[in-house]
Amino acid sequence: MVKQKVTISNPTGLHLRPAGMFCNVANKYDCKVMFEHDNATANAKSVLSVLGACIKSGDEIVLVCEGEGEEEALKAMVEAVESGLGE
């Protein structure tokens, strides 16, 4: 299992379009991809879970990847978040 804390940098947080992009990146990998926010853990591969977390710009989340390809998945997720998820 690998973890990394990242800050959501896009101005609107994880609303529908960036949440979809976030999930698309997570779904490229076979490993389990989760994130932690406000003492809750959510599935990064589910748009409903991402939207339900109500993540705003400036919020910190901890990305957690576990399983085959976990390091590659974590790197891709961090790059996606740091690039602003298309915004």
N, C-alpha and C positions, 0 to 999 in steps of 0.2 A: 504494500500500500504506500502511495506517495501523496503528499499534501502540499499545497501552496496557497498562501493568502494573496488575494488580489483586490484591487479597488476598482469599482465600476466607474469608468471614466466618461461614458457617453452621457450627454446632457439629460436625456429622458429616462435613464435607468433601463430596466429590462421590461419594457412594454412589448407589445405583440411582435413587431418586426425584429428587434434585436433578440428577443427571447427565442424566436424561431431560428435565427442564425446560431445562437448559443446551442440549441438542441441539435441542429444539423451537424455542427462540429462534433458534439458528443456522440452522436449516432454513427459516426464513421468508425468508431472503435468498438471492439468486442468486449473490452473490459467494462466493469461497473464504473460509471461516472456520476458522482454525487457532489453536492455542495452544502456547506453549513453556513447558516445565517441566523442570527438572533436565537441561538441555542436550539435550532431546528435543522434537520437534515432533509434535503430534497433531492429528487432524481433529476439530474441534468439532462436526461434524454426525454423528459416529458414536458411539453410546453405548458400544460396545466400546472404542473408542480413549480415550474419557473415563475409563471405569472402569479401563482398563489403565494409566493414568497415575498411579493411586493418590494422588490429591490429597487432603490432609487439611486440616482447619481451620487457618487461619493461613498456609498455603502461598501463595506469590506465583506467579502465572502471567502471561505476556505474551500478550494477545489480539492476533491478527494477522488483518486483513481485507484482501482484495485483489480488486478487480474492481468491477463495477457496483453502486452502493449501499453501498460499503465504509464510508463514514463513518456512515451511518444504522445499519448492522449493528453496527459497533463500539460506538456509543452504546447500542444496545439490549442488547448483551452485557454491557457494563459495568454498566448499570442492573440487569440480572437478577442478576449476581453480587453487587453491592452490596446488593441487597434481600434476599439470603439464599437465593435460589432456592426460595422457598416454605416455608422452615423458620424 
